[in-house]
Amino acid sequence: SMDQKSLEDRLEVDYIPVSMRNGSVQTISPGEGIVFGVPSQSKAYAENKGLRTAGSNFIPQNRPMPTLEGEKFPRPHSCAGLISIPSKGIGYDSDSSNLDEIYSSAFTITDASLPALDKPPTAKKSAQQQPPSHRVIGQIIDDESMQFLERLATLPVQKKLGKGSSGPPLLKVRVRDVDVQKV
């Protein structure tokens, strides 16, 4: 059996799982949600290692195999503070074919009720047969984090012609730390 470091040395590659640490806010949609992700795996890797670039040995992580498609989705997007991912799993909300960018829209935190995420993404099959576009996987539970979410949801955004009030924030918002607790 070979450990991760020995395998990396033998293959001359570095492997680091995609992490939300050093991720950023990609889009703020007032009254709906905030989309977080890692816009570039290679840039996040280089930052994590203290390098200017990831180098030629860096290989971005591919999307995982869809694992949630057959599961039931009991929790609706009915309030602020819900943490949601695409129903196929993280990495499937991006339209990018560039592997380095597939985690740019990793998860959404609702800042209001958002029933649109409970609907199927397309109308190919009947709505009864298709899973919803997103699945609730967690919830912000403390008052301090909810107050931060409220402030974050009201940041000014870069408005694009014809895109309404949604867009990337004018200020760069980075994820410094993520604390997950089982309750």
Backbone as CSV, one residue per row, in Angstrom:
resi,resn,N_x,N_y,N_z,CA_x,CA_y,CA_z,C_x,C_y,C_z
1,SER,0.839,-1.188,0.000,0.000,0.000,0.000,0.882,1.249,0.000
2,MET,0.548,2.211,-0.836,1.348,3.416,-0.984,0.586,4.603,-0.405
3,ASP,1.262,5.437,0.420,0.594,6.610,0.969,0.528,7.719,-0.081
4,GLN,-0.265,8.768,0.215,-0.500,9.842,-0.744,0.793,10.546,-1.147
5,LYS,1.682,10.851,-0.194,2.931,11.556,-0.491,3.809,10.727,-1.432
6,SER,3.942,9.396,-1.178,4.743,8.525,-2.043,4.169,8.473,-3.448
7,LEU,2.838,8.398,-3.542,2.185,8.370,-4.847,2.422,9.678,-5.593
8,GLU,2.291,10.822,-4.900,2.525,12.125,-5.533,3.961,12.220,-6.042
9,ASP,4.925,11.773,-5.238,6.331,11.818,-5.648,6.576,10.928,-6.858
10,ARG,6.016,9.729,-6.830,6.213,8.776,-7.929,5.609,9.291,-9.232
11,LEU,4.424,9.879,-9.154,3.748,10.379,-10.353,4.166,11.800,-10.719
12,GLU,4.952,12.434,-9.856,5.385,13.820,-10.026,4.197,14.767,-10.157
13,VAL,3.188,14.566,-9.313,2.030,15.453,-9.247,1.730,15.741,-7.789
14,ASP,1.068,16.828,-7.550,0.550,17.138,-6.224,-0.958,16.974,-6.283
15,TYR,-1.510,16.426,-5.225,-2.947,16.228,-5.178,-3.486,16.852,-3.910
16,ILE,-4.415,17.768,-4.074,-5.095,18.361,-2.927,-6.580,18.366,-3.265
17,PRO,-7.426,17.816,-2.392,-8.862,17.861,-2.669,-9.344,19.306,-2.765
18,VAL,-10.378,19.523,-3.564,-10.962,20.853,-3.669,-11.460,21.256,-2.303
19,SER,-11.144,22.477,-1.892,-11.524,22.971,-0.579,-12.176,24.344,-0.731
20,MET,-13.143,24.634,0.109,-13.768,25.952,0.071,-12.861,27.022,0.686
21,ARG,-11.859,26.601,1.432,-10.915,27.571,1.981,-10.245,28.271,0.793
22,ASN,-10.192,29.571,0.814,-9.705,30.404,-0.279,-10.689,30.464,-1.448
23,GLY,-11.880,29.939,-1.256,-12.919,30.118,-2.260,-13.450,31.540,-2.147
24,SER,-14.424,31.881,-2.969,-14.940,33.239,-2.939,-16.406,33.279,-3.335
25,VAL,-17.020,34.436,-3.079,-18.399,34.659,-3.498,-18.373,34.937,-4.998
26,GLN,-19.128,34.145,-5.744,-19.172,34.305,-7.199,-20.321,35.209,-7.639
27,THR,-21.476,35.060,-6.998,-22.657,35.830,-7.382,-23.511,36.103,-6.156
28,ILE,-24.037,37.315,-6.085,-25.031,37.664,-5.078,-26.321,37.993,-5.830
29,SER,-27.392,37.291,-5.472,-28.710,37.556,-6.041,-29.601,38.004,-4.892
30,PRO,-29.767,39.325,-4.709,-30.554,39.825,-3.577,-31.935,39.177,-3.498
31,GLY,-32.297,38.760,-2.284,-33.589,38.118,-2.068,-33.621,36.669,-2.507
32,GLU,-32.499,36.125,-2.944,-32.449,34.731,-3.372,-31.312,33.999,-2.673
33,GLY,-30.088,34.247,-3.127,-28.987,33.504,-2.532,-27.636,34.032,-2.926
34,ILE,-26.634,33.428,-2.323,-25.243,33.792,-2.548,-24.537,32.528,-3.006
35,VAL,-23.855,32.599,-4.149,-23.167,31.446,-4.717,-21.686,31.539,-4.374
36,PHE,-21.173,30.482,-3.739,-19.770,30.388,-3.379,-19.094,29.331,-4.240
37,GLY,-17.806,29.476,-4.419,-17.061,28.449,-5.134,-15.587,28.759,-5.208
38,VAL,-14.880,27.934,-5.933,-13.452,28.107,-6.186,-13.327,28.380,-7.680
39,PRO,-13.105,29.670,-8.061,-13.104,30.012,-9.477,-12.003,29.316,-10.275
40,SER,-10.879,29.009,-9.634,-9.780,28.340,-10.323,-9.071,27.418,-9.332
41,GLN,-9.118,26.126,-9.613,-8.447,25.170,-8.741,-6.936,25.422,-8.716
42,SER,-6.356,25.753,-9.872,-4.896,25.944,-9.928,-4.476,27.172,-9.122
43,LYS,-5.251,28.250,-9.183,-4.914,29.447,-8.394,-5.074,29.173,-6.898
44,ALA,-6.145,28.468,-6.512,-6.357,28.142,-5.098,-5.234,27.236,-4.589
45,TYR,-4.806,26.290,-5.425,-3.711,25.398,-5.049,-2.417,26.190,-4.848
46,ALA,-2.105,27.067,-5.809,-0.878,27.866,-5.710,-0.901,28.736,-4.455
47,GLU,-2.047,29.369,-4.168,-2.172,30.184,-2.957,-1.954,29.346,-1.708
48,ASN,-2.549,28.172,-1.683,-2.439,27.278,-0.535,-0.990,26.845,-0.292
49,LYS,-0.228,26.670,-1.361,1.167,26.235,-1.261,2.149,27.413,-1.190
50,GLY,1.643,28.665,-1.300,2.521,29.834,-1.262,3.328,30.011,-2.532
51,LEU,2.769,29.587,-3.670,3.454,29.678,-4.959,2.803,30.753,-5.834
52,ARG,3.546,31.229,-6.845,2.947,32.185,-7.786,2.007,31.482,-8.759
53,THR,2.390,30.270,-9.189,1.535,29.481,-10.081,1.533,28.034,-9.595
54,ALA,0.576,27.269,-10.077,0.468,25.875,-9.669,1.536,25.002,-10.322
55,GLY,2.050,25.418,-11.453,3.071,24.644,-12.142,2.478,23.617,-13.085
56,SER,3.322,23.043,-13.901,2.863,22.118,-14.941,2.446,20.757,-14.388
57,ASN,2.837,20.429,-13.171,2.454,19.137,-12.588,1.084,19.154,-11.924
58,PHE,0.466,20.317,-11.849,-0.848,20.408,-11.211,-1.918,19.846,-12.136
59,ILE,-2.759,18.982,-11.597,-3.872,18.417,-12.361,-5.157,18.752,-11.616
60,PRO,-6.072,19.527,-12.236,-7.327,19.869,-11.543,-8.181,18.633,-11.307
61,GLN,-8.934,18.672,-10.205,-9.849,17.576,-9.885,-11.044,17.597,-10.811
62,ASN,-11.432,16.436,-11.277,-12.611,16.312,-12.114,-13.857,16.298,-11.236
63,ARG,-15.021,16.395,-11.848,-16.277,16.254,-11.113,-16.374,14.835,-10.569
64,PRO,-16.917,14.686,-9.363,-17.148,13.317,-8.875,-18.311,12.706,-9.638
65,MET,-18.412,11.389,-9.607,-19.560,10.730,-10.234,-20.819,11.193,-9.501
66,PRO,-21.904,11.457,-10.232,-23.140,11.865,-9.546,-23.562,10.802,-8.545
67,THR,-23.808,11.240,-7.307,-24.159,10.277,-6.262,-25.520,10.548,-5.636
68,LEU,-26.094,11.693,-5.895,-27.322,12.072,-5.201,-28.576,11.914,-6.048
69,GLU,-28.433,11.480,-7.294,-29.568,11.490,-8.218,-30.763,10.651,-7.793
70,GLY,-30.555,9.517,-7.142,-31.677,8.669,-6.756,-32.234,8.962,-5.380
71,GLU,-31.657,9.910,-4.673,-32.065,10.178,-3.291,-33.304,11.070,-3.218
72,LYS,-34.003,10.944,-2.112,-35.154,11.812,-1.839,-34.637,13.159,-1.356
73,PHE,-35.397,14.203,-1.597,-35.012,15.555,-1.212,-36.085,16.131,-0.299
74,PRO,-36.045,15.755,0.984,-37.144,16.100,1.878,-37.197,17.563,2.302
75,ARG,-36.101,18.291,2.302,-36.088,19.657,2.829,-36.232,20.670,1.693
76,PRO,-37.310,21.436,1.663,-37.463,22.471,0.629,-36.615,23.706,0.966
77,HIS,-36.335,24.509,-0.032,-35.593,25.765,0.135,-36.571,26.837,0.618
78,SER,-36.965,26.731,1.884,-38.082,27.520,2.397,-37.705,28.695,3.295
79,CYS,-36.415,28.927,3.514,-36.028,30.037,4.392,-34.584,30.451,4.116
80,ALA,-34.174,31.534,4.742,-32.793,32.007,4.621,-31.861,31.107,5.425
81,GLY,-30.611,31.025,4.972,-29.593,30.301,5.716,-29.435,28.837,5.345
82,LEU,-30.135,28.381,4.302,-29.996,26.987,3.886,-28.804,26.846,2.944
83,ILE,-28.036,25.786,3.123,-26.869,25.520,2.286,-27.280,24.444,1.291
84,SER,-27.067,24.719,0.013,-27.606,23.884,-1.041,-26.534,23.577,-2.084
85,ILE,-26.603,22.368,-2.647,-25.708,21.990,-3.738,-26.556,21.472,-4.897
86,PRO,-25.989,21.395,-6.114,-26.736,20.814,-7.225,-27.143,19.378,-6.907
87,SER,-28.269,18.927,-7.425,-28.773,17.603,-7.077,-27.833,16.479,-7.509
88,LYS,-27.018,16.684,-8.534,-26.045,15.665,-8.943,-24.823,15.656,-8.036
89,GLY,-24.565,16.760,-7.340,-23.403,16.872,-6.467,-22.587,18.111,-6.794
90,ILE,-21.606,18.399,-5.966,-20.758,19.574,-6.163,-19.988,19.424,-7.466
91,GLY,-19.890,20.515,-8.215,-19.173,20.508,-9.491,-20.095,20.438,-10.687
92,TYR,-21.396,20.250,-10.452,-22.342,20.124,-11.558,-23.179,21.375,-11.787
93,ASP,-22.868,22.480,-11.113,-23.623,23.710,-11.311,-22.925,24.647,-12.291
94,SER,-21.724,24.279,-12.702,-20.943,25.113,-13.605,-21.159,24.659,-15.039
95,ASP,-21.271,25.621,-15.955,-21.397,25.303,-17.373,-20.036,25.118,-18.032
96,SER,-18.976,25.379,-17.287,-17.634,25.355,-17.852,-17.199,23.942,-18.225
97,SER,-16.535,23.820,-19.359,-15.928,22.541,-19.740,-14.469,22.504,-19.291
98,ASN,-13.957,23.630,-18.771,-12.598,23.719,-18.272,-12.561,23.119,-16.866
99,LEU,-11.841,22.015,-16.679,-11.793,21.342,-15.372,-11.352,22.269,-14.250
100,ASP,-10.489,23.220,-14.563,-9.976,24.122,-13.536,-11.088,24.989,-12.933
101,GLU,-12.197,25.163,-13.654,-13.256,26.083,-13.236,-14.561,25.405,-12.817
102,ILE,-14.616,24.083,-12.770,-15.912,23.418,-12.536,-16.461,23.598,-11.133
103,TYR,-15.639,24.016,-10.179,-16.129,24.227,-8.813,-16.395,25.698,-8.529
104,SER,-16.529,26.506,-9.584,-16.759,27.941,-9.386,-18.114,28.229,-8.757
105,SER,-19.073,27.362,-8.936,-20.389,27.502,-8.303,-20.655,26.250,-7.477
106,ALA,-19.923,26.091,-6.391,-19.984,24.856,-5.620,-21.240,24.743,-4.773
107,PHE,-21.613,25.844,-4.098,-22.819,25.762,-3.289,-23.462,27.130,-3.154
108,THR,-24.730,27.111,-2.772,-25.526,28.313,-2.610,-26.018,28.383,-1.175
109,ILE,-26.012,29.594,-0.612,-26.648,29.826,0.685,-27.829,30.751,0.417
110,THR,-29.020,30.303,0.780,-30.210,31.116,0.522,-30.267,32.288,1.495
111,ASP,-30.702,33.459,0.989,-30.926,34.583,1.907,-32.412,34.914,1.994
112,ALA,-33.230,34.012,1.463,-34.693,34.098,1.540,-35.222,32.733,1.083
113,SER,-36.516,32.539,1.150,-37.117,31.334,0.602,-36.821,31.293,-0.896
114,LEU,-36.431,30.143,-1.425,-36.062,30.057,-2.841,-36.627,28.771,-3.458
115,PRO,-37.959,28.702,-3.629,-38.592,27.483,-4.134,-38.158,27.100,-5.557
116,ALA,-37.587,28.026,-6.315,-37.133,27.697,-7.672,-36.077,26.594,-7.651
117,LEU,-35.301,26.481,-6.568,-34.281,25.434,-6.479,-34.887,24.058,-6.215
118,ASP,-36.170,24.020,-5.864,-36.850,22.751,-5.617,-37.483,22.185,-6.885
119,LYS,-37.375,22.902,-7.989,-37.959,22.471,-9.259,-36.908,21.795,-10.120
120,PRO,-37.313,20.867,-11.005,-36.351,20.232,-11.912,-35.685,21.273,-12.813
121,PRO,-34.430,21.038,-13.207,-33.719,22.007,-14.031,-34.237,22.113,-15.452
122,THR,-34.798,21.031,-16.015,-35.310,21.064,-17.386,-36.644,20.352,-17.445
123,ALA,-37.302,20.454,-18.567,-38.613,19.818,-18.722,-38.538,18.625,-19.667
124,LYS,-37.394,17.922,-19.745,-37.263,16.769,-20.640,-38.188,15.633,-20.228
125,LYS,-38.203,15.316,-18.937,-39.103,14.284,-18.402,-40.225,15.002,-17.669
126,SER,-41.205,14.249,-17.230,-42.242,14.901,-16.443,-41.636,15.367,-15.127
127,ALA,-42.152,16.436,-14.577,-41.624,17.017,-13.333,-41.654,16.009,-12.190
128,GLN,-42.570,15.039,-12.228,-42.653,14.037,-11.177,-41.445,13.098,-11.189
129,GLN,-40.849,12.857,-12.380,-39.748,11.913,-12.502,-38.386,12.560,-12.255
130,GLN,-38.281,13.853,-12.396,-36.991,14.521,-12.273,-36.742,15.031,-10.865
131,PRO,-35.490,14.913,-10.406,-35.160,15.484,-9.096,-35.110,17.008,-9.198
132,PRO,-35.189,17.693,-8.063,-35.065,19.149,-8.100,-33.658,19.542,-8.543
133,SER,-33.467,20.791,-8.942,-32.152,21.221,-9.421,-31.118,21.259,-8.301
134,HIS,-31.550,21.487,-7.060,-30.626,21.574,-5.928,-31.156,20.804,-4.722
135,ARG,-30.243,20.494,-3.820,-30.591,19.754,-2.611,-30.047,20.496,-1.393
136,VAL,-30.866,20.648,-0.363,-30.424,21.260,0.892,-29.544,20.246,1.621
137,ILE,-28.323,20.685,1.984,-27.411,19.793,2.699,-27.070,20.304,4.096
138,GLY,-27.493,21.519,4.426,-27.177,22.062,5.737,-27.884,23.379,5.966
139,GLN,-27.613,23.969,7.113,-28.258,25.225,7.477,-27.367,26.007,8.428
140,ILE,-27.349,27.310,8.257,-26.657,28.188,9.203,-27.524,28.236,10.449
141,ILE,-26.924,27.987,11.614,-27.756,27.864,12.809,-27.502,28.922,13.871
142,ASP,-26.403,29.670,13.783,-26.142,30.643,14.843,-26.468,32.068,14.378
143,ASP,-26.842,32.918,15.342,-27.265,34.291,15.052,-26.158,35.121,14.397
144,GLU,-24.928,34.962,14.856,-23.813,35.743,14.306,-23.620,35.454,12.811
145,SER,-23.691,34.189,12.418,-23.543,33.820,11.004,-24.721,34.316,10.174
146,MET,-25.929,34.275,10.726,-27.101,34.784,10.003,-26.997,36.296,9.798
147,GLN,-26.494,37.015,10.815,-26.293,38.459,10.660,-25.258,38.733,9.582
148,PHE,-24.201,37.922,9.526,-23.201,38.079,8.476,-23.815,37.806,7.106
149,LEU,-24.655,36.777,7.003,-25.329,36.462,5.745,-26.180,37.642,5.287
150,GLU,-26.906,38.267,6.212,-27.726,39.435,5.869,-26.868,40.580,5.321
151,ARG,-25.719,40.829,5.958,-24.815,41.884,5.454,-24.248,41.513,4.088
152,LEU,-23.864,40.264,3.932,-23.300,39.793,2.672,-24.310,39.916,1.531
153,ALA,-25.552,39.589,1.805,-26.598,39.620,0.782,-26.906,41.036,0.304
154,THR,-26.499,42.042,1.066,-26.793,43.429,0.669,-25.566,44.152,0.112
155,LEU,-24.467,43.428,-0.118,-23.293,44.067,-0.728,-23.635,44.534,-2.138
156,PRO,-23.059,45.659,-2.566,-23.283,46.088,-3.945,-22.639,45.102,-4.925
157,VAL,-23.300,44.905,-6.066,-22.816,43.952,-7.067,-22.494,44.644,-8.385
158,GLN,-21.667,43.970,-9.179,-21.355,44.448,-10.528,-22.550,44.082,-11.403
159,LYS,-23.306,45.074,-11.796,-24.505,44.801,-12.590,-24.134,44.710,-14.059
160,LYS,-24.689,43.692,-14.705,-24.454,43.503,-16.129,-25.741,43.807,-16.859
161,LEU,-25.629,44.410,-18.005,-26.784,44.798,-18.804,-27.694,43.597,-19.044
162,GLY,-28.942,43.731,-18.693,-29.924,42.682,-18.911,-29.877,41.552,-17.900
163,LYS,-29.064,41.651,-16.854,-28.941,40.575,-15.872,-29.667,40.878,-14.574
164,GLY,-30.426,41.954,-14.493,-31.148,42.282,-13.276,-30.220,42.762,-12.182
165,SER,-30.542,42.405,-10.945,-29.758,42.907,-9.808,-28.713,41.908,-9.321
166,SER,-28.539,40.791,-10.013,-27.555,39.788,-9.613,-26.212,40.048,-10.263
167,GLY,-25.163,39.586,-9.584,-23.836,39.689,-10.159,-22.772,39.447,-9.114
168,PRO,-21.499,39.459,-9.549,-20.420,39.308,-8.580,-20.342,40.543,-7.692
169,PRO,-19.927,40.389,-6.434,-19.834,41.554,-5.550,-18.748,42.519,-6.016
170,LEU,-18.956,43.822,-5.757,-17.939,44.814,-6.094,-16.672,44.601,-5.263
171,LEU,-16.849,44.148,-4.031,-15.726,43.837,-3.162,-15.430,42.350,-3.248
172,LYS,-14.151,41.985,-3.232,-13.798,40.565,-3.246,-14.099,39.970,-1.875
173,VAL,-14.885,38.919,-1.840,-15.270,38.257,-0.598,-14.671,36.863,-0.631
174,ARG,-13.794,36.569,0.327,-13.091,35.289,0.385,-13.587,34.447,1.558
175,VAL,-13.551,33.147,1.403,-13.881,32.230,2.487,-12.569,31.941,3.227
176,ARG,-12.498,32.389,4.476,-11.294,32.151,5.278,-11.366,30.844,6.032
177,ASP,-12.573,30.482,6.449,-12.711,29.282,7.256,-14.141,28.763,7.142
178,VAL,-14.284,27.484,7.231,-15.592,26.841,7.207,-15.647,25.905,8.406
179,ASP,-16.686,26.024,9.203,-16.850,25.169,10.378,-18.144,24.383,10.193
180,VAL,-18.024,23.075,10.135,-19.180,22.214,9.948,-19.414,21.442,11.248
181,GLN,-20.649,21.506,11.720,-21.002,20.801,12.951,-22.203,19.925,12.702
182,LYS,-22.184,18.747,13.266,-23.331,17.867,13.203,-24.217,18.172,14.395
183,VAL,-25.501,18.441,14.128,-26.419,18.752,15.229,-27.515,17.714,15.313
